[in-house]
Amino acid sequence: MSFSLRVTAISLVLALGLSGCTASWAPQVNPVPYYTYYPASLAVVTAAAEKALLQAGMHFTGAKQISPTAVEVHGYDAEGNAVLINLTSKGAAVTKFSARIGLYGHLQEVQQIEHWMGRYVGQAISQR
């Protein structure tokens, strides 16, 4: 491969990378962890996370108590990407949810989990 051909190929890749061609890729990437606050205890949100993973078509592999105020929920998606949900109690009735799937985050899948989390947390709150 000649030098001018290499320069042309690199220029083409850079031009595509800087153009609107990345628009179809960028919304799928979640470089910053996605998070939400729920008005419920850590126990309620942890139970909702397990149900939400299953409802979103993912597999729940377990939950690990990291500290009295933090739980990690683990699983994997249909493509085999690791799912990590961090739940942190911010008070008696406030829990922070943050999630990441795989290396890049998979924003749409994380939002699916968050959607189902909201439903299950809402159901638990309404039953009290």
C-alpha positions in Angstrom: 0.0 0.0 0.0 1.6 3.3 -1.1 1.9 6.3 1.2 -0.7 8.4 -0.7 -3.2 5.5 -0.6 -2.7 5.3 3.2 -3.1 9.0 3.6 -6.3 8.9 1.5 -7.7 6.0 3.6 -6.9 7.7 6.9 -8.5 10.9 5.6 -11.6 9.0 4.6 -11.9 7.4 8.0 -11.4 10.7 9.8 -13.9 12.4 7.6 -16.5 9.8 8.3 -15.7 9.8 12.0 -16.2 13.6 12.2 -19.3 13.7 10.0 -22.9 12.8 10.7 -22.1 9.1 10.2 -21.5 8.8 13.9 -25.0 9.9 14.7 -26.3 6.3 14.4 -23.6 5.1 16.8 -23.4 7.9 19.3 -26.9 7.5 20.9 -26.1 3.8 21.6 -23.0 4.7 23.6 -23.3 5.7 27.2 -19.9 7.0 28.2 -21.2 8.5 31.4 -23.1 6.1 33.7 -26.8 6.6 33.6 -28.4 7.2 37.0 -31.8 7.9 38.5 -33.1 8.4 42.1 -36.0 6.4 43.4 -38.2 7.4 46.4 -37.8 3.9 48.0 -35.6 2.0 50.4 -32.5 0.1 49.2 -34.3 -3.3 49.8 -37.3 -2.3 47.6 -35.1 -1.0 44.8 -32.9 -4.1 44.9 -35.9 -6.4 44.5 -37.2 -4.2 41.6 -33.8 -4.5 39.9 -33.9 -8.3 39.8 -37.4 -8.2 38.3 -36.5 -5.4 35.8 -33.5 -7.3 34.4 -35.7 -10.3 33.7 -38.5 -8.1 32.2 -36.0 -6.3 29.9 -34.9 -9.7 28.5 -31.7 -10.0 30.5 -30.4 -12.5 33.0 -30.0 -11.9 36.7 -26.9 -13.6 38.2 -26.9 -12.1 41.7 -26.8 -9.2 44.1 -23.9 -8.4 46.3 -24.1 -6.2 49.4 -21.0 -3.9 49.2 -21.7 -1.9 52.3 -24.8 -1.2 54.5 -25.8 1.5 52.0 -24.7 -0.1 48.7 -25.7 -3.1 46.6 -24.4 -4.3 43.2 -26.8 -6.2 41.0 -25.1 -8.4 38.3 -26.4 -10.0 35.2 -25.8 -10.2 31.4 -27.8 -9.3 28.3 -28.7 -11.5 25.3 -25.4 -10.7 23.6 -23.4 -11.8 26.7 -22.4 -8.3 27.8 -22.0 -7.8 31.6 -24.7 -5.8 33.3 -23.8 -3.9 36.5 -26.4 -2.0 38.5 -25.1 0.0 41.4 -27.7 0.9 44.0 -26.8 3.3 46.8 -29.0 4.4 49.7 -29.1 8.1 50.0 -31.4 8.1 53.0 -34.2 6.1 54.6 -36.4 6.3 51.4 -34.1 7.5 48.6 -32.0 5.1 46.5 -29.7 6.1 43.6 -29.7 3.7 40.6 -26.8 3.7 38.1 -26.2 1.1 35.5 -23.8 0.1 32.8 -23.9 -2.7 30.2 -20.7 -3.9 28.6 -17.8 -1.6 27.7 -19.8 1.3 26.2 -22.9 1.3 28.3 -25.7 0.5 25.8 -27.9 3.4 26.6 -31.2 2.0 25.2 -30.9 -1.2 27.1 -30.1 0.7 30.3 -33.1 2.8 29.7 -35.2 -0.3 29.3 -34.0 -1.5 32.7 -34.8 1.9 34.2 -38.3 1.8 32.7 -39.1 -1.5 34.4 -37.4 -0.4 37.6 -39.8 2.6 37.8 -42.8 0.3 37.3 -41.7 -2.2 40.0 -40.7 0.5 42.5 -44.0 2.3 41.9 -45.9 -1.0 42.4 -44.1 -1.6 45.7 -44.7 1.9 46.9 -48.4 1.8 46.0 -48.9 -1.4 48.0 -47.8 0.2 51.3 
